[in-house]
């Protein structure tokens, strides 16, 4: 099996069967081509089904010698793992050479999280007498209540709201749908926005008629606009933390874990493919517990 044929088959698999975005497909293909180019230089006669773990370790050493950072190396390795998984599924290899391959050790960056009090501060800074204030309150309420990615928020559709029963449907990465519970406060502010602003907007563009959150020109909001809305609120609230729209997602998950939520349930609501991604919030929880002890335990206050 030639590398070119294997890579082309992998590309079709990601596009047609996995439903991945063109950007993600290109990134994976570029990762695998780095390996194929290296194999041509190292051993031109070696085909994909003949790659061994020793060859892959040599490739990782080569990436390290190029001066690539650990996260870049880990991302490339992720693409190569997906490639060999595809070959295994298609019975084009008898075993996966990446199965026991150790990747670069990554330090785990703990994301910034807002406290419940800080989130309430942000909410209180919004002027609900202004139409955009009503919309913006509904936006930040939804971000925090459902732990949405920004892309999921700006593409949230009216037809995917089931507010009377307390759920919304979200289209996440790779067009995967998930159902997420939504709290009463967020429901209340979404209804307020729809009733007092959204329904009265007469200039809505045809391709945005089913989109929930719109700008004054009747178009869906951009990711940049959501960032600016959050930044303005943070400045008004006087919060010194580095806050982005994604911070609400981290805060949503962290507060659930702190409250005793099942990690699998949190994984499902966040739309994580792997439980390992969600486990970062258990580390945040441990950090929170340590801070609590250091702040309130009598022997820690000397």
KOLMI-314574 format. One record per residue: residue number from 1; residue in one letter; x, y, z of N, C-alpha, C in turn. Coordinates in steps of 0.1 Angstrom, whole numbers. Example, Ala and Ser with C-alpha at 12.3 -4.5 7.8 and 13.67 -1.06 7.14 Angstrom:
BEGIN
ATOM   nr  rest     nu     nv     nw    cau    cav    caw     cu     cv     cw
ATOM    1     a    132    -57     78    123    -45     78    132    -33     78
ATOM    2     s    128    -22     71    137    -11     71    129      0     79
END
This chain:
BEGIN
ATOM   nr  rest     nu     nv     nw    cau    cav    caw     cu     cv     cw
ATOM    1     x      8    -12      0      0      0      0      9     12      0
ATOM    2     x      7     21    -10     15     33    -11     10     44     -1
ATOM    3     x     19     52      3     15     63     13      5     72      7
ATOM    4     x      6     75     -6     -4     85    -12    -18     79    -12
ATOM    5     x    -19     66    -14    -32     59    -14    -38     59      0
ATOM    6     x    -29     55      9    -34     54     23    -38     68     29
ATOM    7     x    -31     79     25    -35     92     30    -48     97     23
ATOM    8     x    -49     94     10    -62     98      4    -74     90     10
ATOM    9     x    -72     78     13    -83     70     19    -86     76     33
ATOM   10     x    -76     80     40    -78     86     54    -85     99     53
ATOM   11     x    -82    107     42    -89    119     40   -104    117     38
ATOM   12     x   -107    108     29   -121    105     26   -128    100     38
ATOM   13     x   -122     92     46   -127     86     59   -131     98     68
ATOM   14     x   -122    107     70   -125    118     79   -136    127     74
ATOM   15     x   -136    130     61   -147    138     56   -160    132     55
ATOM   16     x   -161    120     50   -174    113     48   -179    106     60
ATOM   17     x   -171     98     67   -176     90     78   -175     98     91
ATOM   18     x   -165    106     94   -164    113    106   -170    127    106
ATOM   19     x   -173    132     94   -179    145     92   -171    156     98
ATOM   20     x   -158    155     96   -149    166    102   -148    178     93
ATOM   21     x   -145    189     98   -144    201     90   -132    201     81
ATOM   22     x   -133    208     70   -121    209     61   -108    213     68
ATOM   23     x   -109    223     77    -98    227     84    -91    216     93
ATOM   24     x   -100    208    100    -94    197    108    -89    186     99
ATOM   25     x    -95    183     88    -90    173     78    -76    177     73
ATOM   26     x    -75    190     69    -62    194     64    -51    193     75
ATOM   27     x    -55    196     87    -45    195     98    -40    181    100
ATOM   28     x    -49    172    100    -46    157    102    -37    152     90
ATOM   29     x    -41    156     78    -34    152     66    -19    157     66
ATOM   30     x    -18    170     70     -4    176     71      4    168     81
ATOM   31     x     -2    164     92      5    156    103     11    143     97
ATOM   32     x      2    136     90      5    123     84     16    125     73
ATOM   33     x     15    135     65     25    138     55     39    140     61
ATOM   34     x     39    146     72     52    148     79     59    135     82
ATOM   35     x     50    125     86     55    112     89     59    105     76
ATOM   36     x     51    106     65     54     99     53     67    105     46
ATOM   37     x     69    118     47     81    124     42     93    119     50
ATOM   38     x     92    118     63    103    113     71    106     99     67
ATOM   39     x     96     91     65     98     77     62    105     75     48
ATOM   40     x    101     84     39    108     83     26    123     87     27
ATOM   41     x    126     96     36    140    100     38    147     89     45
ATOM   42     x    140     83     55    147     73     64    148     59     57
ATOM   43     x    137     55     51    136     42     45    126     42     34
ATOM   44     x    130     46     22    120     48     11    111     36      7
ATOM   45     x    116     24     10    108     12      6     97      9     17
ATOM   46     x     98     15     29     88     12     39     74     18     36
ATOM   47     x     64      9     37     50     12     34     43     14     48
ATOM   48     x     32     21     47     24     23     60     23     11     69
ATOM   49     x     19      0     63     17    -12     71     30    -18     77
ATOM   50     x     41    -13     72     54    -18     77     60     -9     88
ATOM   51     x     53      2     92     59     11    102     58      4    115
ATOM   52     x     69      6    123     70      0    136     71     11    147
ATOM   53     x     70      7    159     70     16    170     84     23    171
ATOM   54     x     95     15    167    108     21    167    109     32    157
ATOM   55     x    103     30    145    104     40    135     96     53    140
ATOM   56     x     85     51    147     77     62    152     85     70    163
ATOM   57     x     92     62    171    100     69    181    112     77    175
ATOM   58     x    117     72    164    127     79    156    121     92    150
ATOM   59     x    109     91    146    102    103    140     99    113    151
ATOM   60     x     95    109    163     93    118    174    106    125    178
ATOM   61     x    117    117    178    131    123    181    134    134    170
ATOM   62     x    131    131    158    133    140    147    125    153    149
ATOM   63     x    113    152    153    105    164    156    111    172    167
ATOM   64     x    116    165    177    122    172    188    135    179    184
ATOM   65     x    143    173    175    155    179    170    152    191    162
ATOM   66     x    140    192    155    136    203    148    133    216    157
ATOM   67     x    132    213    170    129    224    179    114    226    181
ATOM   68     x    106    217    176     91    219    178     88    217    193
ATOM   69     x     78    225    198     74    224    211     67    212    214
ATOM   70     x     65    208    227     59    196    231     44    195    227
ATOM   71     x     37    206    227     23    206    223     22    204    208
ATOM   72     x     31    210    201     31    208    186     34    193    183
ATOM   73     x     44    187    190     47    173    188     35    164    192
ATOM   74     x     28    168    203     16    160    207      5    161    197
ATOM   75     x      3    173    191     -7    174    181     -5    166    169
ATOM   76     x      8    166    164     12    158    153     10    143    156
ATOM   77     x     14    139    168     12    125    171     -3    121    172
ATOM   78     x    -11    130    176    -26    128    176    -31    125    162
ATOM   79     x    -26    132    152    -30    130    138    -25    116    133
ATOM   80     x    -13    112    137     -7    100    133    -15     88    140
ATOM   81     x    -18     90    152    -26     79    159    -40     77    152
ATOM   82     x    -46     88    148    -59     87    141    -57     80    127
ATOM   83     x    -46     83    121    -43     76    108    -42     61    109
ATOM   84     x    -34     57    119    -32     42    121    -45     35    126
ATOM   85     x    -53     43    134    -66     38    138    -75     35    126
ATOM   86     x    -74     45    116    -82     43    104    -77     30     96
ATOM   87     x    -64     29     95    -58     17     88    -63      4     95
ATOM   88     x    -63      4    108    -67     -8    115    -82    -11    113
ATOM   89     x    -90      0    113   -105     -2    111   -107     -8     97
ATOM   90     x    -99     -3     87   -101     -8     73    -93    -21     71
ATOM   91     x    -88    -27     81    -80    -40     79    -68    -38     70
ATOM   92     x    -62    -26     70    -51    -24     61    -38    -26     69
ATOM   93     x    -39    -27     82    -27    -31     90    -33    -41    100
ATOM   94     x    -24    -50    105    -28    -60    114    -27    -56    129
ATOM   95     x    -19    -45    131    -18    -40    145    -14    -25    144
ATOM   96     x    -17    -18    155    -15     -3    155     -2     -1    162
ATOM   97     x      8      4    154     22      7    160     22     18    170
ATOM   98     x     11     26    171     11     38    180      5     34    194
ATOM   99     x      0     21    195     -7     17    207      1     19    220
ATOM  100     x     14     15    219     22     16    231     33     28    230
ATOM  101     x     30     37    221     40     48    218     37     59    229
ATOM  102     x     47     63    236     46     74    245     49     87    239
ATOM  103     x     40     96    241     41    110    235     49    119    245
ATOM  104     x     51    131    241     58    141    249     50    144    262
ATOM  105     x     56    145    273     49    149    285     45    163    285
ATOM  106     x     32    166    287     28    180    287     24    185    301
ATOM  107     x     28    197    304     24    203    316      9    207    315
ATOM  108     x      2    205    325    -13    208    324    -16    222    329
ATOM  109     x    -20    231    320    -24    244    323    -38    245    329
ATOM  110     x    -39    250    341    -52    251    348    -59    263    343
ATOM  111     x    -70    262    336    -77    274    330    -82    283    341
ATOM  112     x    -83    296    337    -89    306    347   -104    303    349
ATOM  113     x   -108    305    361   -122    302    364   -128    314    373
ATOM  114     x   -140    317    370   -147    328    378   -154    321    389
ATOM  115     x   -155    328    400   -163    324    412   -178    327    409
ATOM  116     x   -187    321    416   -201    324    415   -203    339    417
ATOM  117     x   -196    344    427   -198    359    431   -193    367    419
ATOM  118     x   -182    364    412   -177    372    401   -187    371    389
ATOM  119     x   -193    360    387   -203    358    376   -215    367    379
ATOM  120     x   -219    367    392   -230    376    395   -227    391    393
ATOM  121     x   -214    394    396   -210    408    394   -211    412    379
ATOM  122     x   -207    402    371   -208    405    356   -223    407    352
ATOM  123     x   -232    398    357   -246    399    354   -251    413    358
ATOM  124     x   -247    418    370   -253    430    376   -248    442    368
ATOM  125     x   -237    441    360   -232    452    353   -240    455    340
ATOM  126     x   -249    446    336   -256    447    324   -269    456    326
ATOM  127     x   -270    466    317   -282    475    317   -293    468    309
ATOM  128     x   -303    463    316   -314    456    310   -324    465    304
ATOM  129     x   -323    478    306   -332    488    300   -329    490    285
ATOM  130     x   -317    486    281   -313    487    267   -315    474    260
ATOM  131     x   -319    474    248   -322    462    240   -310    453    239
ATOM  132     x   -298    459    237   -286    451    236   -282    445    250
ATOM  133     x   -286    452    261   -284    447    274   -292    435    276
ATOM  134     x   -304    435    272   -313    423    273   -306    411    266
ATOM  135     x   -302    414    254   -295    403    246   -282    398    252
ATOM  136     x   -274    408    257   -261    404    263   -263    396    276
ATOM  137     x   -273    399    283   -276    392    296   -280    377    292
ATOM  138     x   -288    376    282   -292    363    277   -279    355    272
ATOM  139     x   -270    362    266   -258    355    260   -249    350    272
ATOM  140     x   -246    358    281   -237    354    292   -244    343    301
ATOM  141     x   -257    345    303   -265    335    311   -264    321    304
ATOM  142     x   -265    321    291   -265    309    283   -251    303    283
ATOM  143     x   -241    311    281   -227    306    282   -224    299    295
ATOM  144     x   -228    305    306   -226    299    319   -235    288    323
ATOM  145     x   -248    289    319   -258    279    322   -255    265    315
ATOM  146     x   -249    266    303   -248    254    294   -234    250    291
ATOM  147     x   -224    259    294   -210    255    292   -207    255    277
ATOM  148     x   -213    263    269   -212    263    254   -198    268    250
ATOM  149     x   -194    263    239   -183    269    231   -189    281    224
ATOM  150     x   -180    291    221   -185    303    214   -191    300    201
ATOM  151     x   -185    290    193   -191    287    180   -205    281    182
ATOM  152     x   -207    274    193   -220    268    195   -230    278    199
ATOM  153     x   -226    288    206   -235    299    210   -239    307    198
ATOM  154     x   -230    312    190   -234    320    178   -242    313    168
ATOM  155     x   -242    300    168   -250    292    159   -262    286    165
ATOM  156     x   -265    290    177   -277    284    184   -289    289    177
ATOM  157     x   -298    279    175   -310    282    167   -323    282    175
ATOM  158     x   -332    290    171   -345    291    177   -352    277    177
ATOM  159     x   -350    270    166   -357    257    164   -351    246    173
ATOM  160     x   -339    249    179   -333    240    188   -335    244    203
ATOM  161     x   -344    253    206   -347    257    220   -359    249    224
ATOM  162     x   -358    243    235   -370    236    241   -371    241    256
ATOM  163     x   -374    254    256   -373    261    269   -384    257    279
ATOM  164     x   -395    253    274   -406    249    283   -403    236    291
ATOM  165     x   -394    228    285   -390    216    293   -375    217    298
ATOM  166     x   -369    229    296   -356    232    301   -344    225    294
ATOM  167     x   -345    225    281   -333    219    273   -331    227    261
ATOM  168     x   -318    226    256   -315    231    243   -307    221    235
ATOM  169     x   -308    221    222   -300    212    214   -288    220    207
ATOM  170     x   -276    215    208   -264    222    203   -258    213    193
ATOM  171     x   -253    220    182   -244    213    172   -230    216    176
ATOM  172     x   -222    206    180   -209    208    184   -199    205    174
ATOM  173     x   -187    201    178   -176    198    169   -180    186    160
ATOM  174     x   -175    186    148   -178    175    138   -193    173    136
ATOM  175     x   -201    184    138   -215    184    136   -223    174    145
ATOM  176     x   -217    171    157   -223    162    167   -233    170    175
ATOM  177     x   -245    164    176   -256    170    184   -256    165    198
ATOM  178     x   -259    174    207   -261    170    221   -272    179    227
ATOM  179     x   -278    173    237   -289    179    244   -284    184    258
ATOM  180     x   -286    196    261   -281    202    274   -292    208    282
ATOM  181     x   -293    205    295   -303    212    303   -299    227    305
ATOM  182     x   -309    235    306   -307    249    308   -315    254    320
ATOM  183     x   -309    262    329   -315    266    341   -326    277    339
ATOM  184     x   -334    279    349   -345    288    349   -341    303    346
ATOM  185     x   -330    307    352   -325    321    350   -322    323    336
ATOM  186     x   -314    314    329   -311    316    315   -323    315    306
ATOM  187     x   -332    306    310   -345    305    302   -353    318    303
ATOM  188     x   -353    324    315   -361    336    317   -355    348    308
ATOM  189     x   -342    349    308   -335    360    300   -336    358    285
ATOM  190     x   -335    345    281   -337    342    267   -351    346    262
ATOM  191     x   -361    342    270   -375    346    267   -377    361    266
ATOM  192     x   -370    368    276   -372    382    277   -366    389    264
ATOM  193     x   -354    383    260   -347    388    248   -356    386    235
ATOM  194     x   -361    373    234   -370    370    223   -382    379    222
ATOM  195     x   -389    380    233   -402    387    234   -401    402    232
ATOM  196     x   -390    408    238   -389    422    238   -380    428    228
ATOM  197     x   -372    419    221   -362    425    211   -362    416    198
ATOM  198     x   -359    403    200   -357    395    188   -369    395    179
ATOM  199     x   -381    394    184   -393    393    176   -397    406    169
ATOM  200     x   -392    417    175   -394    431    169   -384    435    159
ATOM  201     x   -374    427    157   -364    430    147   -369    428    133
ATOM  202     x   -369    438    125   -376    437    111   -366    435    100
ATOM  203     x   -353    436    103   -342    436     92   -334    423     93
ATOM  204     x   -340    412     97   -333    399     99   -330    393     85
ATOM  205     x   -317    390     83   -313    384     70   -318    370     69
ATOM  206     x   -321    366     56   -327    353     53   -320    342     60
ATOM  207     x   -306    342     59   -298    330     64   -297    331     79
ATOM  208     x   -303    341     86   -302    342    101   -315    342    107
ATOM  209     x   -326    338    100   -339    338    106   -341    328    117
ATOM  210     x   -334    318    117   -335    308    127   -324    309    138
ATOM  211     x   -315    319    137   -304    321    146   -310    329    158
ATOM  212     x   -306    325    170   -311    331    182   -306    345    184
ATOM  213     x   -292    346    185   -286    359    189   -282    367    176
ATOM  214     x   -287    379    175   -284    387    162   -278    400    166
ATOM  215     x   -271    406    156   -266    420    158   -277    430    153
ATOM  216     x   -274    442    154   -284    452    150   -288    452    135
ATOM  217     x   -279    446    127   -281    445    112   -289    432    108
ATOM  218     x   -293    424    118   -300    412    116   -292    400    112
ATOM  219     x   -279    401    115   -270    390    112   -266    382    125
ATOM  220     x   -262    370    124   -257    363    136   -245    370    141
ATOM  221     x   -243    370    154   -231    376    160   -218    368    156
ATOM  222     x   -207    375    156   -194    368    153   -188    364    167
ATOM  223     x   -178    356    166   -170    352    178   -164    364    184
ATOM  224     x   -159    373    175   -152    385    180   -161    394    188
ATOM  225     x   -174    395    183   -184    403    190   -187    398    204
ATOM  226     x   -187    384    205   -190    378    218   -178    381    228
ATOM  227     x   -166    381    222   -154    384    230   -155    398    235
ATOM  228     x   -159    408    226   -159    422    230   -170    424    241
ATOM  229     x   -181    417    239   -192    419    249   -187    414    263
ATOM  230     x   -180    403    264   -175    398    276   -164    407    282
ATOM  231     x   -155    412    273   -144    421    278   -150    433    284
ATOM  232     x   -160    439    277   -166    451    283   -172    449    296
ATOM  233     x   -179    437    298   -185    434    311   -174    433    322
ATOM  234     x   -163    426    318   -152    424    328   -146    437    333
ATOM  235     x   -145    446    323   -139    459    326   -149    467    335
ATOM  236     x   -162    466    333   -171    473    341   -172    467    355
ATOM  237     x   -170    454    356   -171    448    369   -158    449    377
ATOM  238     x   -148    454    371   -135    455    377   -128    442    381
ATOM  239     x   -131    432    373   -124    419    376   -111    418    369
ATOM  240     x   -101    415    377    -87    415    372    -82    402    365
ATOM  241     x    -90    392    366    -87    379    359    -87    381    344
ATOM  242     x    -80    372    337    -80    372    322    -92    364    318
ATOM  243     x   -103    370    314   -116    364    311   -119    364    296
ATOM  244     x   -123    353    291   -128    353    277   -141    345    277
ATOM  245     x   -149    345    266   -161    337    266   -159    323    270
ATOM  246     x   -147    317    267   -145    303    271   -144    301    286
ATOM  247     x   -141    312    293   -140    312    308   -153    307    314
ATOM  248     x   -164    311    308   -177    307    313   -179    292    312
ATOM  249     x   -173    286    301   -174    271    300   -166    264    311
ATOM  250     x   -154    269    313   -145    264    324   -152    265    337
ATOM  251     x   -159    277    340   -165    279    352   -177    270    354
ATOM  252     x   -185    268    343   -196    259    343   -192    245    348
ATOM  253     x   -182    240    342   -177    226    345   -171    226    359
ATOM  254     x   -163    236    363   -157    235    376   -168    236    387
ATOM  255     x   -177    244    386   -188    246    396   -196    233    397
ATOM  256     x   -198    226    386   -205    213    386   -197    203    394
ATOM  257     x   -184    202    391   -176    192    397   -175    195    412
ATOM  258     x   -173    208    416   -173    212    430   -185    209    437
ATOM  259     x   -197    209    430   -209    206    436   -212    191    437
ATOM  260     x   -203    183    431   -205    168    433   -210    162    420
ATOM  261     x   -211    169    409   -216    163    397   -208    151    392
ATOM  262     x   -214    141    386   -207    130    380   -199    135    368
ATOM  263     x   -186    130    367   -177    135    357   -182    131    343
ATOM  264     x   -189    119    342   -194    114    329   -205    124    324
ATOM  265     x   -213    128    334   -224    138    330   -218    151    325
ATOM  266     x   -208    156    332   -201    168    328   -195    166    314
ATOM  267     x   -189    155    312   -183    152    298   -194    152    288
ATOM  268     x   -205    147    290   -216    147    281   -221    161    278
ATOM  269     x   -222    169    288   -228    182    286   -217    191    279
ATOM  270     x   -205    189    281   -194    197    275   -192    192    260
ATOM  271     x   -196    180    257   -194    174    244   -179    170    242
ATOM  272     x   -173    166    253   -159    160    251   -160    146    246
ATOM  273     x   -151    143    236   -151    129    232   -144    120    242
ATOM  274     x   -134    125    249   -127    116    259   -129    122    273
ATOM  275     x   -131    112    282   -132    116    296   -119    123    302
ATOM  276     x   -108    120    295    -95    125    299    -95    140    298
ATOM  277     x   -102    146    288   -103    160    286   -111    166    297
ATOM  278     x   -121    160    302   -129    165    313   -122    164    326
ATOM  279     x   -113    155    328   -106    153    340    -98    165    345
ATOM  280     x    -96    175    336    -89    187    341    -97    194    352
ATOM  281     x   -110    192    352   -118    199    362   -118    192    375
ATOM  282     x   -113    179    376   -111    173    389    -98    179    395
ATOM  283     x    -88    183    387    -76    190    392    -80    203    397
ATOM  284     x    -89    210    390    -94    223    394   -101    222    408
ATOM  285     x   -108    211    409   -115    209    422   -106    207    433
ATOM  286     x    -95    199    431    -85    197    441    -78    210    445
ATOM  287     x    -76    218    435    -70    232    437    -79    240    446
ATOM  288     x    -92    240    443   -102    247    450   -102    242    465
ATOM  289     x   -102    229    467   -102    224    481    -90    228    488
ATOM  290     x    -78    228    482    -66    233    489    -67    247    493
ATOM  291     x    -72    256    483    -74    270    486    -83    272    498
ATOM  292     x    -94    264    499   -103    265    509    -97    261    523
ATOM  293     x    -89    251    523    -82    247    535    -72    258    540
ATOM  294     x    -64    263    530    -54    273    533    -61    286    538
ATOM  295     x    -73    289    534    -80    301    538    -87    300    551
ATOM  296     x    -92    288    554   -101    287    566    -97    277    577
ATOM  297     x    -87    269    574    -83    260    585    -75    267    595
ATOM  298     x    -78    266    608    -71    274    619    -56    272    618
ATOM  299     x    -51    260    616    -36    259    616    -29    264    603
ATOM  300     x    -37    269    594    -32    275    581    -32    290    582
ATOM  301     x    -37    295    593    -38    310    593    -28    317    602
ATOM  302     x    -18    310    605     -7    316    614      1    325    605
END
